[in-house]
Amino acid sequence: MPYVHIQVTREGVTVEQKEELIKGATDLLVGVLNKNPAQTFVVIEEVDTDNWGVAGMSVTKYRAQERAEART
């Protein structure tokens, strides 16, 4: 009974994109491991950019820094 947990930043991921992720992850497990899709669970969790860190800072600050550097 596979369980897939996908975390993405909360930045407008559409319902259609989520459905594609769910189908793609399920199809991958079916194709590679011959798992039953009816027993394959996929959970998508959206995380606020203030709660996701990269390069020692929140994604919110990291992206703001990138934008500021791109303007210079």
Secondary structure, DSSP 8 states (H G I E B T S, - for coil): --EEEEEEESS---HHHHHHHHHHHHHHHHHHH---GGG-EEEEEEE-GGG-EETTEEHHHHHHHHHHHHH-
